[in-house]
Amino acid sequence: MSDASFKFEKSGRSLMERLFEPPAIGKMSLVAKIVAYSLLAIWSVFVLFPIYWVIITSFKDAAAVNQGPFYIPFFDFQPNLDAWRAQFNIDRFCDLTSILRQVYLLVHNSFVFVVSPVISLNPMELQICKIYLAFTNSVVISVVSTTLCVAVGSMAAYALARVQYKPKFGNILVFVALLVLVIVATTYAGVPWWASSTVALAMFFFLVRSVGRYFKMRLGNNDILFWIISQRILPPIVVVIPVYVMFQAVGLLDTHLALIILYAVANLPIVVWLMHDFFANVPIELEESAQLDGATRFGIFWGIVLPLTRPGLAATTLLILVLNWNEYLFAVFIATVKVQTMPIMVAAKNAGEKGVFWWEMSAIIVVMIIPVIIMSILLTKFISKGVLQGAMKG
Amino acid sequence: MAGSSQRESWGEWVDRHSGTFFIAPAVTLILIFAIFPTIYSMFFAMSRVRFTGDGLKFRFVGFRNFSKQFFGTDQVHFLGRTEPVSILAMIIFAVIVVSVLVWLYRSRKIATWVGMLGRTVSASMAIFLAWVLCASLLSGNSIGTLYTTLFYVLVGCGIQFVIGTGLAFICSQPIHGKNFFRVIFFIPLMVTPLGVGYAMKMIADITKGPFEPLLRLFGIENWVWSADAWSARLVMVVGDSWQWIPFIFICMLAALENVPQDHVEAAQVDGASSMQIFREITWPQVVPVAVTVLLIRAVEAFKIVDLPNIMTGGGPGTATESMTLHSLFVWRANDMGTSAAIGYLLLIVTVIVCASFFNYVVLGRLRRTKA
């Protein structure tokens, strides 16, 4: 839009007019400009100040914190690395050689984990500094779980956008009824869970063949989509207690695998919701012509559709990565000792702390939030390109 | 070449059933880790659960874990103190009940019997929540975890929506450095909630926080926010807003920038004030996105746990405990049945409130836009 063509500025404008009236279409008046920029500036300060405060607190020592607020490093107080040393050095497992040894032990233990069904080997005990362990746990869990979640979720989203499903309502009722029977049998009658669920699975297939044909009501793709997305409403606290018991039954409590699966399921609705929209916008002609050339459905998905939706895929992945990195409630229940993630470490230190150790906590928090700040800056790049706008159409 | 043809037909079989293979992993995962636990949780909630040597022992107790929250020992913790009820609160309660019933009576013409059932459920939830509100808060009694959670949801969402939309509106104007502000304003959403909680705890500190000189100036040195129920809840809402305003901001900014610019310019040429333009042109176009964003935000707000946990640990007393935190603490005390019951109550409240909002506001908006 060119300003010149739309200028309707009169020659002799009064002071009030000059203050409150925009000089041209697509411009703001002087007062509006001042108000807008000052509000934006105030909000920027409000947003950045807590982050700034955490960062400078991590460079303070006990005296600088306790003697009252100091605001500017080198001017108010002399910054030092006490808090960082306390995290990485004084902890005797945190110098370079022991960290290298830990890496070796991790490799060793993964090897043991892989061969353990065949040869019985004992995993070596990890003596490792806490923050390093928590950071590694967080990285491993969030990366693997994000990969799993995006893979499973985008496959489902693609299928819901392209394939017609017609599940019978009766089958779902049968399934839920059998689920209830399994739970009653296991909790009150003391039947082992694997026995009852095998019997129930067999009964399910039998009943679907026999009873299922009397129910004619069918659901459609939109019902499945709504069902998956509505799982986000489910508060995690409802599922986490039974899940705790389930993982305890199969011996997966306090393992990476448990958290990876849980995080993936918790974020599936978001992936399906966002990716469904991207896939629906891919022109179907491309896929049809590929199908004529003899490509399989999976080949089309992998070779044509996924590359076309790469920006959306990247944005979704980043979002899920951040959500996984920040997750707290599941970890509190499932990760009791060995697989402590960063949020759990912060919460535990906060609860166990006597008096104020702000500088150490700040150092941990800085370690925890630097990755997400980098990811969020990357993510805004995608959002400003309008990648996530499609899903917000309502 | 029998082998290759065999393999080919196997591949064809996979391709023919590819629809099943594509959706099966997601559905299986959700069934095992979301649907099954939700049903299983009901059994926890209706039992007294004990840890024994060989696993868990369930004893069926019916709805006792639930009724305890409403009438029994946990009533003050969950609902708050409900006696004595003041006259004013009774009058307000009566007004709310009458208006809800009138709404229900009026909707009998436009709704099917399924819709009527849904409306009855929504109306009963509204009357129940109104009763708790009138009996506890409006009568000057303390509130429990139910209303603390609702306070976070309602007040938090309100503040976040107003500020977030305002900022988005400013950023949708022709200003310089739009992308810079967009990046800056987006950051808090991604910061770990526990980090936010601890940062807020440090900043709100009375003696060592950055506002200490300011507070001394106003002569409120000896006042501690975390010792007073309402100021503690308010600080929690501030922390929550710091984190979630960016979400509203980003979504509303996208919606505002999608408003066709030529309409706005045409109105400007015709001499409409910016207030008029916002009310008549911009707002009607962003309302569908606005209600959707509010719904998403409300769904997430019901789950709040990290902030109260790290900032006050639920204190003073139980004043800042959300329902999730309440359930977590009960679980730590090894009472799995009650813990599951509280979780279920949260699920029921969340589903009914969010479904009502979705049906009457979001879908209602869409219907009205179409008509």
HADDOCK unambig.tbl for C-alpha pairs under 7 A between the chains (distance, minus, plus):
assign (segid A and resid 25 and name CA) (segid B and resid 265 and name CA) 6.73 0.50 0.50
assign (segid A and resid 25 and name CA) (segid B and resid 268 and name CA) 6.88 0.50 0.50
assign (segid A and resid 26 and name CA) (segid B and resid 174 and name CA) 6.56 0.50 0.50
assign (segid A and resid 27 and name CA) (segid B and resid 174 and name CA) 6.43 0.50 0.50
assign (segid A and resid 36 and name CA) (segid B and resid 170 and name CA) 6.14 0.50 0.50
assign (segid A and resid 44 and name CA) (segid B and resid 184 and name CA) 6.78 0.50 0.50
assign (segid A and resid 44 and name CA) (segid B and resid 185 and name CA) 6.88 0.50 0.50
assign (segid A and resid 47 and name CA) (segid B and resid 185 and name CA) 6.75 0.50 0.50
assign (segid A and resid 47 and name CA) (segid B and resid 188 and name CA) 6.91 0.50 0.50
assign (segid A and resid 50 and name CA) (segid B and resid 199 and name CA) 5.91 0.50 0.50
assign (segid A and resid 54 and name CA) (segid B and resid 199 and name CA) 6.17 0.50 0.50
assign (segid A and resid 65 and name CA) (segid B and resid 208 and name CA) 6.78 0.50 0.50
assign (segid A and resid 66 and name CA) (segid B and resid 208 and name CA) 6.42 0.50 0.50
assign (segid A and resid 68 and name CA) (segid B and resid 207 and name CA) 6.62 0.50 0.50
assign (segid A and resid 68 and name CA) (segid B and resid 208 and name CA) 4.61 0.50 0.50
assign (segid A and resid 69 and name CA) (segid B and resid 208 and name CA) 5.27 0.50 0.50
assign (segid A and resid 69 and name CA) (segid B and resid 209 and name CA) 5.66 0.50 0.50
assign (segid A and resid 69 and name CA) (segid B and resid 210 and name CA) 5.21 0.50 0.50
assign (segid A and resid 152 and name CA) (segid B and resid 25 and name CA) 6.26 0.50 0.50
assign (segid A and resid 152 and name CA) (segid B and resid 26 and name CA) 5.71 0.50 0.50
assign (segid A and resid 153 and name CA) (segid B and resid 26 and name CA) 6.26 0.50 0.50
assign (segid A and resid 155 and name CA) (segid B and resid 22 and name CA) 5.33 0.50 0.50
assign (segid A and resid 155 and name CA) (segid B and resid 23 and name CA) 6.59 0.50 0.50
assign (segid A and resid 156 and name CA) (segid B and resid 22 and name CA) 5.55 0.50 0.50
assign (segid A and resid 156 and name CA) (segid B and resid 23 and name CA) 4.42 0.50 0.50
assign (segid A and resid 156 and name CA) (segid B and resid 26 and name CA) 6.27 0.50 0.50
assign (segid A and resid 159 and name CA) (segid B and resid 19 and name CA) 6.17 0.50 0.50
assign (segid A and resid 159 and name CA) (segid B and resid 22 and name CA) 6.00 0.50 0.50
assign (segid A and resid 159 and name CA) (segid B and resid 23 and name CA) 6.40 0.50 0.50
assign (segid A and resid 163 and name CA) (segid B and resid 19 and name CA) 6.20 0.50 0.50
assign (segid A and resid 183 and name CA) (segid B and resid 40 and name CA) 6.51 0.50 0.50
assign (segid A and resid 187 and name CA) (segid B and resid 58 and name CA) 6.20 0.50 0.50
assign (segid A and resid 188 and name CA) (segid B and resid 58 and name CA) 6.33 0.50 0.50
assign (segid A and resid 233 and name CA) (segid B and resid 299 and name CA) 5.77 0.50 0.50
assign (segid A and resid 233 and name CA) (segid B and resid 351 and name CA) 7.00 0.50 0.50
assign (segid A and resid 234 and name CA) (segid B and resid 347 and name CA) 6.42 0.50 0.50
assign (segid A and resid 235 and name CA) (segid B and resid 303 and name CA) 5.88 0.50 0.50
assign (segid A and resid 235 and name CA) (segid B and resid 347 and name CA) 6.21 0.50 0.50
assign (segid A and resid 237 and name CA) (segid B and resid 324 and name CA) 6.19 0.50 0.50
assign (segid A and resid 237 and name CA) (segid B and resid 343 and name CA) 5.68 0.50 0.50
assign (segid A and resid 238 and name CA) (segid B and resid 38 and name CA) 6.34 0.50 0.50
assign (segid A and resid 238 and name CA) (segid B and resid 41 and name CA) 6.58 0.50 0.50
assign (segid A and resid 238 and name CA) (segid B and resid 340 and name CA) 6.39 0.50 0.50
assign (segid A and resid 238 and name CA) (segid B and resid 343 and name CA) 4.80 0.50 0.50
assign (segid A and resid 238 and name CA) (segid B and resid 344 and name CA) 6.04 0.50 0.50
assign (segid A and resid 239 and name CA) (segid B and resid 34 and name CA) 6.36 0.50 0.50
assign (segid A and resid 239 and name CA) (segid B and resid 37 and name CA) 4.99 0.50 0.50
assign (segid A and resid 239 and name CA) (segid B and resid 38 and name CA) 5.50 0.50 0.50
assign (segid A and resid 239 and name CA) (segid B and resid 41 and name CA) 6.73 0.50 0.50
assign (segid A and resid 241 and name CA) (segid B and resid 340 and name CA) 6.97 0.50 0.50
assign (segid A and resid 242 and name CA) (segid B and resid 37 and name CA) 5.26 0.50 0.50
assign (segid A and resid 242 and name CA) (segid B and resid 40 and name CA) 6.27 0.50 0.50
assign (segid A and resid 242 and name CA) (segid B and resid 41 and name CA) 5.89 0.50 0.50
assign (segid A and resid 243 and name CA) (segid B and resid 37 and name CA) 6.23 0.50 0.50
assign (segid A and resid 265 and name CA) (segid B and resid 29 and name CA) 6.41 0.50 0.50
assign (segid A and resid 265 and name CA) (segid B and resid 30 and name CA) 6.27 0.50 0.50
assign (segid A and resid 265 and name CA) (segid B and resid 33 and name CA) 6.93 0.50 0.50
assign (segid A and resid 296 and name CA) (segid B and resid 15 and name CA) 6.11 0.50 0.50
assign (segid A and resid 297 and name CA) (segid B and resid 15 and name CA) 6.33 0.50 0.50
assign (segid A and resid 297 and name CA) (segid B and resid 18 and name CA) 6.61 0.50 0.50
assign (segid A and resid 322 and name CA) (segid B and resid 190 and name CA) 6.47 0.50 0.50
assign (segid A and resid 326 and name CA) (segid B and resid 192 and name CA) 4.84 0.50 0.50
assign (segid A and resid 326 and name CA) (segid B and resid 193 and name CA) 6.91 0.50 0.50
assign (segid A and resid 328 and name CA) (segid B and resid 306 and name CA) 6.97 0.50 0.50
assign (segid A and resid 343 and name CA) (segid B and resid 194 and name CA) 6.46 0.50 0.50
assign (segid A and resid 347 and name CA) (segid B and resid 310 and name CA) 6.40 0.50 0.50
assign (segid A and resid 350 and name CA) (segid B and resid 310 and name CA) 6.95 0.50 0.50
assign (segid A and resid 365 and name CA) (segid B and resid 195 and name CA) 5.77 0.50 0.50
assign (segid A and resid 369 and name CA) (segid B and resid 191 and name CA) 5.86 0.50 0.50
assign (segid A and resid 369 and name CA) (segid B and resid 192 and name CA) 6.53 0.50 0.50
assign (segid A and resid 372 and name CA) (segid B and resid 190 and name CA) 6.03 0.50 0.50
assign (segid A and resid 372 and name CA) (segid B and resid 191 and name CA) 6.21 0.50 0.50
assign (segid A and resid 373 and name CA) (segid B and resid 187 and name CA) 6.20 0.50 0.50
assign (segid A and resid 373 and name CA) (segid B and resid 190 and name CA) 6.80 0.50 0.50
assign (segid A and resid 373 and name CA) (segid B and resid 191 and name CA) 6.79 0.50 0.50
assign (segid A and resid 376 and name CA) (segid B and resid 187 and name CA) 5.97 0.50 0.50
assign (segid A and resid 376 and name CA) (segid B and resid 190 and name CA) 6.17 0.50 0.50
assign (segid A and resid 377 and name CA) (segid B and resid 183 and name CA) 6.10 0.50 0.50
assign (segid A and resid 380 and name CA) (segid B and resid 183 and name CA) 5.96 0.50 0.50
assign (segid A and resid 389 and name CA) (segid B and resid 254 and name CA) 6.29 0.50 0.50
assign (segid A and resid 392 and name CA) (segid B and resid 251 and name CA) 6.99 0.50 0.50
assign (segid A and resid 392 and name CA) (segid B and resid 289 and name CA) 6.57 0.50 0.50
assign (segid A and resid 393 and name CA) (segid B and resid 289 and name CA) 6.34 0.50 0.50
assign (segid A and resid 394 and name CA) (segid B and resid 288 and name CA) 6.27 0.50 0.50
assign (segid A and resid 394 and name CA) (segid B and resid 289 and name CA) 5.52 0.50 0.50
assign (segid A and resid 394 and name CA) (segid B and resid 292 and name CA) 5.90 0.50 0.50
